[in-house]
Amino acid sequence: MAPPSEGGTDALLPDLPKGPLQAYRARASFCWQELVLFLEGEDMLRLKKAIFSALENDPLFAHSHGEDLSLEKYRELSFLRCKRVMEYSLLPVEEMVARPLSVQTLIACLGMYDWSLAVKFLLHMLTFGSAIYSSGSERHLKYLPKIFNMDIFGCFAVTELSHGSNAKAIRTTAHYDPTTEEFIIHSPDFEAAKFWVGNMGKTATHAVVFAQLYTPGGQCHGPHSFVVQIRNPKTLLPMPGVMVGDIGKKLGLNGVDNGFAMFHKVRIPRQDLLNRIGDVTPEGTYVTPFKDDRQRFGASLGTLSLGRVAIVGMAIVNLKLAVSIALRFSATRCQFGPSDGEEVRVLEYQTQQWRLLPYLAAAYALDHFSKSLFLDLAELQQGLMGTDQGARQAELGREIHALASAGKPLASWTAQRGIQECREACGGHGYLAVNRLGDLRNDNDPNCTYEGDNNILLQQTSSYLLSLLAHHVQGGAHFQSPLRTVDFLQAYPDILGQRFTCPSVDSCLDSSVPLAAYEWLVCYLLRKSYQKLNQEKRSGRNDFEARNNSQVYHCHPLALAFLELTVVRRFHEYTHQPHVPPPLRAVLGRLSALYALWSLSQHTALLYQGGYFSGEQAGKMIQNAILDLCSQLKDDAVALVDVIAPPDFVLNSPIGRADAL
């Protein structure tokens, strides 16, 4: 199809080079440039072009093909590249505040090039810098120019050697001394050492340290965050009382220096408590703008969700890169065919379509969810920085915490499985290091673990849903939330009475069908989990034991199904909105339906177990609908990849080149 003719877009979206992929591009049902403009907008495309051009034209970012960098050299290079990105000032502060998605775009573009660079930049600017900006107050603004100028370099220290996912139980302490108006930061033993902290190993000069806040008299007010200097910015030598070092080589992301730190009665000024959710007066009295601990904790959860929301975006970038490489390869690689004819391109095989195209659809659906969740988080942080400390703000924090806690597992696991499928779908060529799929797999792997182990995080989401049901059952509370992700549960009894009624495969080819099935599935799993918990308690088990015994076949799938429903709903609404350009409606509708049906098909046993499906035809319809959608999207696959793939220099995969040569 012909590209759009709006002025100024030709330079942003030049025609792709001719080559073996041209046959598929010519068969596409839509114009890839028009879809890029619809999804991104001109301003974001200009930002991407500026970032990619800066990287490609600077010798510091030249790829070292055929050379294995030493650990020290790779970390040095990552730091120098991070510094250069800061010097380019690609994204002014006012732009970050005005257009929050530009921050996510910058991280994604850097990650497409090299995740070690992106993570290093993210930890300094978005995690360390944003924590100070959003969790602190006016007295902490002095740090921001130093962050942007890299006069100081930051890290975010929550995890400890003996406590990762259970952040509430961290053991680093911050005792307030009113005689000197200082907090005393202390690690009681080695198990309380901060551990796995990115940037801490070699380069960080300052850390946002989470510690249990104690006021005089010994009262503990729970984890709070403090700005602590850990190294001299000029010499990088540890500050007095700080033992800090590097934890060594990892499976991936080795350009990031993960480190440890122990504090021996390190004194910091009272003003270095980040005091947005709670403060201590000079005399030692704890004060907070929140009416109760639940509201304060809800607000803090929203702030802590930043890392998890960022990881959702990181995982989806990895999936985008992997499917771009695998589908371009599949559209050119020829194998087998009729005995009297030419060999067939492997993308023509149904099995290859079934292996790869659902992950392409997942990349689109999850990318939209990632962006929308990032904007939700920006709304929360803007509220925290204003005067909105009411009940809605606290509930928004709890809801975003629930979405991020399940979003990270869904995105990172989908990317993990998708990258492996792409690697195998490229045969031996996928195993060559130069084609990058191995690096993507290794660099994505920690997304399943840091900022909370995936299986543990899912318990946060199921607990959120179960608490809503408990309030509804015990007190008649309405199911409602600021982002309306749970509002459908108000029809909980009626939804449980519904059954699958599609008369044909064609009637399944819209995402509204799996959307209705997902609503039933979440209601079913919520009721099942609630009943299981109560059954365990009636058997004499305490709350901890009851929850522990209710995870595997109850709360775990509940959390995943709820998040999948949220992704499906948001992408369905986005792709079916009135202002979708008519030429794009069909392909976007197919992507939405394929992701929804493919995800739903992984719960087929539960749909039969609960009675939503009955007879063999229901399951067969879903399977046939998935295969039909794969067939319909096959000729659009290369153009859909052209929409999400970065330039060849950034993709850095010979079998994934845009010209396929």
N, C-alpha and C positions, 0 to 999 in steps of 0.2 A: 504494500500500500504506500501511497505517496506521503512524505513527511508533512507536518503542519507548516504553514507559510508565515507564521507570526514573525515580525521583525526581531532580530537579535537572537533567535534560537539556533540558527545555523551554526554559529561559532560555539555555542554551548553543546550542541548535539550534532556533530558532523556525521556524515554518512560513514558507515563502517566499511573497512577494506573488503574488496572483492576476494573471493576464494571459494573453497569447497562448501562453505556454509550458505552460500548464496541461494542454493535451491530451496532450502528450508525457509530462509528469510522471505523469499518471493511467495511462498505459500501461506504466510501468516495472515490471519484474519483481521489484523489490526496494525496500526503504525506504532512501532516501538517508541518513537520520539514523543508521540502524543500521550502514551501511557506514562512515560517518565515525567512529562510536564504535569500531568494530572496528579501523580503520586507525590512529586517532590516540590513543584513550583519553581519559578525562575530564580528566586533569591537563593534557595538552597542549592540549586544546580550551580550557580555562580560560586558559592562557597566551596562546593566539592571541586570544581575545576581549579580554583585558586590553590586548594590544598594539594591536589594531585600534581599540578604544574610545579609547585614549590618543591615537592619531593623529587620529581623526575629531573629537574634542572639543577639540582644542588649535588655536587660530587660527594658530599658527606653521606648521601643516601644511596649511593651506587651499590648495587647488589654484588656480593662477593661469590660469584658462581664458582663451584668446584673447590671452594676453600672453607674448611671447618675452622671457625674462629675459636680461639681459646676462651675459656670462661671469663677471664679477666678482660680480654680485649672486647668481647661481646658486651660486657657490662659497661665498660668505658665508652664504647661506641653508642650504646643506648642512652647514656647520660648526656653525651655531647649532642646527640640528635634531639633529645628532649629539650635541651637548652636552645638549640637552633630553632625548634618549633616555637618556643616561647619568644624568641627574638623576632620571628616573623610577624607576631601579633595578628595572626589570622582571624582571631575572634575577640574584638574589644569587649570590655566588661559590659558596657551598655547594650551591646548586641546580645550577650548571653542572657541578660535580664529581660530584654524585650522579646527575644525569640528563643525560649528554652530548648527547642528542638535543634537549634544550631550547635549546642553543646554536644548532644548525642551524635550529630552528624560528624563533628570534628573527631570524636573518639572513634567512630566507625571507620572513617577514612584512614586514620592512622593505623587502626587495627588491621585493615585490609592490607596495608603495607607490611607491618610487623607488630604483633601483639605485645612484644616486650616494650617497644617504644610507646605504644598506646597505653598499656597498663601503667607504665612509669609516669607518663603525663597525667593519666586519670587519677592516680593516687595522690599526686602532688596538687593538681588543680581542683579536680572535682571532689575528691574524697576529703583530703586535708583542708583545702581552701574552702570548700563548700561547708564543711563542718564548722569552721570558724565563723563563716559568714552567716549561716542559718541557725547555728546553736548558740552563738555568742551575742554580743550587743555592741553598742557604740564604742565601748572601751577597747574592743578587739579589732576595730577597723584598721588600727595601726599596722596589723600584720599583712593586710591585703597587698599594699604596694610592694612589700618585700617578697611576697609570694610571686607576684607577676614579674618582678625583676630578677627572680631567683637569687636574691640576697640570702634567702633561707630556702631550704628544700624539705618538704614535709612527708609524713607518713601517718597512718591511722592505726592506732594500737589498741585493739580490743582483745583479740585472741591470746590466750595464755597456753603454756605447755600442757596444763592439765584441764583447761576449759576452752572449748571451741564454740560449738553450737549453743551451749548453755551460758550465754553471756551474763545472765543474771547472777551467776555464781562465781564470777571472776573474783580473784583474791588479792589483787593489787589494792592497796588502801591509800586514802588521802585524808589524813587527820588534820583538822584545823587547829592552829595555835593562835589564840587571840592576842597573846602578848607580843607577837611579832607580825600579826596579820598575814600569816603564811600557811599554806598547806604543805604537809610533809608526805611526799609520795614515797611509798615503800613496798618492796616485794618481800613478803615474809619468808619465802624459801624459793628454791629453784623451780618448783612446779608452778609458782606464780609468775615466772618470767614471761614477759610478752614474747610471742613466738609466731613465726610465719609472716611477720609484718613486712609487706612490700616496701622497698626503698630504705628500710632500716639497716640492711646489712652493711652497706658501704657509704651511702650518699646522703641520707637524711640528716638534717641538723636539728629539726624540731619534730615533735610528735603530738598528735591529739591522743592523749592517754585516757582510757576508761578505767576508773577506779571506784571503789566503794567509798562514798563520802561519809565521814564521821564528824560530828560536831562535839564540842566540849560536853562531857558527861557520858560520852560513849554511844550516843544514839547514831545508828546507821540509817542513811537516807537513800541507799541503793546506788547503783552505778551512775556516775556523772562523768563528764568529759573535761579534761584539763589540757592546756597548752604547756608542754614541757620541752625545754631545750635539752637535747641529748648530745650534741657535738658542737665544737667551736666551728663557726662557718668558714673561718680562714684556714684552719689547720686540719679540720675534720677529726681532731682528737676528742675522745669522750669528755663530757663535762664531769666535774667532781661528783662522786656517788653513783655514776652511771656506768654499768658494764654493758657494752653493746658489741655485737659482732654479726657475722654472716653465717647462715645455716648450711650453705653448700649447694651443690648441683642438684637440680630437680629433673623430672622427666621432660619438662617443657618450660617455656617462658624463662629461659636462662639469662636473658638480658636484664631481668629484674632481680635485684639483690634483696632477697628475703632475709630477714634478720631476727635477732632476739635482743632483749634488753632486760636488765634487772636494775632496780632502783634501791639504793641504800640511804633512806632518810634524806631524800632530795627535797630541798625547800624551794617552793615557788611562791610568787606573790598571790595574795587572795584574788586579785583581779584576773588571774589566768584561769580561773574557773569559767568555763563557757556557760553562761548563766541565763540562757533563754527560758529554760523550764524550771530553774531553781537557783537560788543564790544564798550566800551566807553573809550576814552583816559583819562589820568590823568586830563587833562584840561576840560573834559566834552563833547568832540565831539564824536558823534555816527559814527561808521565805520562798514561796512559790506562787505564781499567779493562778494556779489551777486549784479548783475547789476540793478535789480528792485525788488520791494516788492513782486511781484508775484513769482519770483524765490526763494526768501528768504522764503516766506510762504510755497511754495511747499516743500522745503527742511525740514522745521520744521514739516510739516505734516507727512512726512515719519518717522521722529524721534518719533513723538507722536503716530504713528501707532503701536508701539511696544506692548503696553498693549492690544490693540484690537487683534493683531495677536496672542498673548499669549492666549487670551480668546478663540479664535477659537480652539486651541489645547486642552484647558481645557474642553470645552464643548464636544468635540469628545471623550475624555477619559471617561467622564461620560456616553456617549452613549455606548461605548464599554463595560463598566462594566455592564450596565443595560441589554444589549442584551445577554451578556455572562451568566448572572444569569437566565434570562427568558428562553433562549433556552436550557440550560442544564436541567432546571426544566421541560420544555415542552417535552424533549426527554425521561424523566423518569416517569412523571405523567401519569397515566392511568385513563380514564374516558369513560364510555359508550362503545358501540360497538354493533356488531350484536347480536340478541337475543339468538343465539345458539353458540356464541363464546366468547372469552376472551375480556376484556376491551382493548381499543385501546389507545396507547400513544397519547397525545393531539397534538404533532407535526405532526401527520399524518393527522389531520384535515385541510382542505383547508383554513378555516377561520383563524386558528392559524398561518399558514404559511403566509397568506396575511397580518396579523397584525404585524408579527415580522421580516420576512425575508427582506422586503424593508429597515427596519432600520439597519439590519446587513449590507446590501449593502451600505447604506448611511454612516455607520461607516467607511467602507473601502474607499469609494470615497472621503469623506470629510477629512479623515486622510491624504490621499495623497495630497489633496489641501492644508491642513494645513502645511505640511512639505515643499511643494514647495513655499508657500507664505513666510514661515519663512526664506528660503534661499534667496528669492527675497529681503526681508528686510535686511538680512545680507549684500547683495551686495550694497544696498543703504547706509548702515552705513559705510561700508568700503570706499565707494566713498566720503562720507562726511568727513571722517577722513584723506583722502588724499588731492590731489590738484584738484580733479574733482568737480568744482563748476559751470559747464556749464549748458546749456539749457537741455541736456539729463538728467543730474542728477536731475534737478528740475522737469522735466516731469516724471521721475521714481518715485519721491516722491509723485507727484499728483496721479499717477496710483496706487501705493501701498496704498495710502490713500483711494482711491475709492474702491479697492478690500477689504481692511480691514474693511471699513465702512459698506459694505454689507455682508462680510464674518462673522462678529460677529453675526448679526441678524440671518443669515441662520443657522449657526452652533448651536447657543444657543437655537433657537426656535425648530430646528430639535431634539436636545437632550431633550428639555423640553417635547415635544410631545412623543418622543420615550420612555423616562423613564416612563411617565404616562401609555403608552400602555403596557410596560413591567410589570409595577405594576399590572395592571388589568389582564393581561394575566396569571399571577401567582395566581390569585384568592385571597383567604384569606391569603395564605402564603406570598404573595407579600406585604400585609399590616403589617406583623410582623416587628417590628423595627430591630430585629436581622438579618433579611435578607437584610438589607441595602438599599433597593430601596427608602425608605422614605428619608434617609439621602442624597442619590444621588439627589433626586428631590429638596430638600431644598438647597443643596450646589450648584446645577447648576442654581437655580433660579436667583441669582444676576448677572449671566453672561448676562442676558437679559437687565440689567440696567446700571451696572457700566462701566466706560470708554465710556459712551454715550448711552442714551436710543435707543433701536433698531429702533423704528419708525423714530426718528430724524436722526439717522445715515444714514438710507437709502436715505435721501434727499441729503446727500453729494455725493453718488454714482450717483443718477439720474442727479444732477447738473453737474457733470463731463461729463456725456454722452451728455447732452443737450448742453453744451458749445462746445463740439466737432462738433455736428451737426450744431450749429450756425456758427462756423468758416467755415465749409464746404459750407453751403448755401450762406453765405455772401461774403466769400473770396476765395472759391474754395480750401480750405485747404484739404490735404489728411487725411484720417483716419489712423493714425498710432501711436503706442506707444511703449516704450522700451520693454515691455513684450509681445507685440503683441496681447493683449487681445481684442483690438478694431479694429484690421486690417481688419477683415472680413466685417466691415461696408463700406469698399471701394466699395463693390458690392451691396450696399444698395438698389438701384432701382431694380436690377435684382432679388435679394433675395425676395423682396416683390411680385414679379410676380410668385413665385414658389407655388406649391400646393402639398398636401399629395398624393402620388401615389403608396403606397405599395399595391401589389396585394394579399398578404396573410399574415396570422399571422406569419408564419415561416420567412418571409422576414423582419419582424419587430424585430426579436430577436438579433439584433446587435445594439450597441449604436450609430452607424453612422446615423440610422434613426431618433431617437430623437434629435441627434446633429443638423441635418439639420432643424428639426422643431423648435428647440430653436433659431437658427439663424434668421429664419423668425419671430418668436415671438418677439425677441428683436428689430428687425427693425420695426415691426408693432407698438409696444408700444412706441418706440422712436419717430416715426412719429406722433403717436396719442398724445403723451405728448407735443411735440413741437407745434402741431396745437392747442391744448388746451391752452397752455400758451399764444400764440399769440392772440387767440380768447378772452381770458380774458383781455389782454392789449388793444385790439381794443374796448372793452366794457368800457374802461375808468379806469380800475383798475391799480394801481401802481404795481411795480415789486413784492413787498412783498405780496400783496393781490393776484396777479395772481398765484404766486407759492403756496400760501396757498390753493387756490381753485383747484389746479391741482394735488394734492397728491394721494387721496384715490384710484381712479380707473385708474390712469395714471402713475405718477412718482413712486409711491410705488411698484406696480407690475413690472415696468420697471427695477428698481434696483435689485429686487429679481431674475427676469428672467435672467438678465445679469450675476449675480453671479452664478446662477445655471448652465447657459451655460458654464461659465469658469470652474466650477468644473467638469461638464460632459466632456468638451473637454480635460482637463488635464488628467483625469482618463482614458478616451478612448485612448489617445495617449500613456499613460503609459502601459496600458494593451495590446495594439496592437503593441508594439515595437518589433523589430526582436529578441532581446536577452532575451525575456521572455522564460523560459524553456518550451519545448513542453508539458510536463505533466500538466503545470499550466495554459495553454492558455485558455482552455475551461471554467474552473471555474472562472478565472478572467474576461473573456469576459461576462459571465453570470452576474456577480456582476455589471459590468459596464453597461450592458444593463438594468438590473432591476432598478438600481438607476436612470438612465436617464429616462426610461419610467414612473416609479412611480412619479418622480418629475414633468415630463411633464404633466401627467394625471391631476394634480391639476390646470392646466391652460386650461382644455378642453373647457370651455365656451368661452375663448378668442380666441382659435383656430377656433372655429365655427363662432364666432362673426366677426372675420377678414377675413373669407373665406378660410383659409388654409385647414380646414376640411369641407367636405360637405357630406351629407347623413349619415345614422346611422352606416354604416359599418366602417368608420374611427375610431369613438370612440370605437366601439366594438372590433376592432383589437387591440387597445392599451390595453384595459382591458384584453382580452384573452391572449395577449403576457405577461402581468404582471403575470397572474395566471400560465401560462406555465413555466415561469422562476422560480417562487416560487416552483413549483413542481419539476423542474429539480435540484434546489439547496437544496431541503429538506434533501436528504441523505448526503449532504456535510456540513450541518449547524453546526453540533457538531465539526467537524474538523476545520471549519472556526472560530468557537469560540475558539478552542484550540490555534489557531494562535495568537489571540489578548488578551486572558485572562491572568492576572498575576497569580502567585502562590496563593494557597488557603489562606495562611496567609495574603496576601495583599488584595485579593478579599473579604475575611472576610464575606462570606455569606453561611450559611449552605445549602441552596437549590442550590447554584451555585458551589459546590465543584467539583473538577475534577473527583473524584471517584463516585460522586452522592450517597454517602452513609451517 
